[in-house]
């Protein structure tokens, strides 16, 4: 993917040497890009694709070039470019590294292929106000997947992109400038106000839908679901609705009935690990105004337990809130009519870039959040989190992402300033991983990324911020 973006940059510069583009964010197996001053047409995409194909067919070498700071300064002065500017301004970087291919220089955060000819399958298509660079998935690298429209995801990303462009903080370079110039409190207040406004809008929308009796919340790991649910609850109360939480985790099947994965281990993320019949029966009774005795799952014995303390009844002014990985999948609540359910997808959909060509992935932001939270509240090392991360991703790809477009609304939990706060916690943890460990290269990559951020002190983070779920000090109880 990095190599394809690099080739696209080379092709674009040869066609439009005085124009600028921005690699904005990932949509499925594609990267969404926009140009500053060029109207994107079919002619444009065909021209760009043809030029990329020419570069690929030449099978040109791509070399990593070392520059002194003096040489890099001359390069930036002469070319008037932002490419790689961040690494130059980060004064600890000496020498400066750029990738070179047939008179074209660009910086890439991460490794590139050593020749353009390794790219076999790609496409360039017009999309919204920009264009998509499409590529195969890692699971099927020899086949271009069918394009899956993700309108809600694209809209959620574009909304944040527009708002933060007003503050001119869409790159780490610009964020660092805001910190250095003591403008960061404005950025923090805007980011937090955006969250509050979105949560209030969601609560208003739920209240308008008179038939809705259940709010279902799902999202990948470290999306901030817990804080979001509590803040949503406050906004629902302002609308005259009292939130009542019901936990999917209490409806696991008995341990002996739990499905196993291909390795023979218990697969707790499989929807068959949930007693959906019991869950739906209890939900129907609650929605009909009946009383239930909800189970409490004992994870030590692997069985459901019942007590009078868990008696529940839903009053007319109350609304059920349920959070879990399967909440967007209708199989979980198959017996509840769709008009009684309101589904929310939440994820940290990062819109911040290192520079115009190097983006920060949503997955990386969530991983840094998880590393910090695992250490702060669960006593796990960064090594433990990195070892488990691929398994977590696999579960999300199977159980969450396929259903995200079925949500009634998407909530972007990312905060444009958060990595500047999280770096203070994450860097010492990543530094503990030694070169002998196979997780070292990933730890080094994250360490390097976070090093580019100027720090923001924890005291500047509001006590109700979703970020507090990961660093501590929240006004909410978890």
Secondary structure, DSSP 8 states (H G I E B T S, - for coil): -HHHHHHHHHHHHHH-TT--EEEEEE-SSEEEEEESS----HHHHHHHHHHHHHHHHTT-B-EEEEE-HHHHHHHHHHHT--TTHHHHHSTT--SEEEEEETTEEE--SS---SBGGG----EEEEETTEEEEE---SSSTTS-------HHHHHHHHHHHHHHHHTT-SBHHHHHHHHHTT-HHHHHHHHHHHHHHHHHHHHHHHHH-TT--EEEEE--TTS-HHHHHHHHHHHHHHTT-EEEE--GGGGB--GGG--B-TTS-B-TTSGGGB-HHHHHHHHHHHHTT-EEE--EEETTTTEEE--GGGEEE--TTEEEEEE-TTTTSTTTTTTS-GGGEEEEEEE-----BSSSS-B--HHHHHHHHHHHHHHHHH---HHHHHHHHHHHHHHHHHHTGGGGGGSSEEEE---TTHHHHHHHHHHHHHHTS-TTSTTHHHHHHHHHHHHTS----GGGS-TT-TTHHHHS--SS--
